[in-house]
Amino acid sequence: MDFPELETLARKLMGKRKTRDNRETGFIFNHGRRVGFLATKLRSLVAADYPEFDDLIYLAGLYHDIGRGIEPHSWSGAVLAREILKEHLAKEELETVLDIISNHNRILPGAEHPFYIRVIQDADLLDHMGTMEVWLKFFDFSSRGDGPEGVLEYWKSEDYQRKTVQWRNRLNFEESKKIFDERMEFLKRFIRRMERENNGEIFGLEEMEGAPE
């Protein structure tokens, strides 16, 4: 499996694509790369005895959204990935990657999916949280001409609070929920600071005033 070649190919195919107008150019590649990395780290936490799956998990993460724009994109993505990857993977490897891609957004109750599908599902969701959420929301709101007040209002809305509960409940593993919680705590701290700085406040002023001359 030639990873540099497959990553170069992924960048060529997705490096100028985005899921919608309020995403940066290349989002599909950038998001896929992050999902692949994060999913392999999750695998080490929830299925430590199976490191041999990491290459396939990463590759599936990298290509999981290649079908975006042809819905259902999980199905079209698996069709496209078969044609793209069939010369690069053994048959069994290819079928595992396609299984992950075709099921990456098909959440089932309990543990009905194999772990290698569930880590991709969780990584896909988690990549929209934390610092990446800040980036995505800033890009989204600014592309519509909204300023800081718009995104702050969204983050404080009941609708957003309800969505975060739903997103957390979709996660497959307790380890993923811990990562989600940590990223939400970061966001809460960020929002508090953003609100204050948006009102012209200065952080660390007390320390500055008390510092020796």
Summary of the structure (lengths in Angstrom):
residues: 213
radius of gyration: 19.8
end to end distance: 61.7
largest distance: 70.8
contacts: 627
relative contact order: 0.10
helix: 70%
strand: 0%
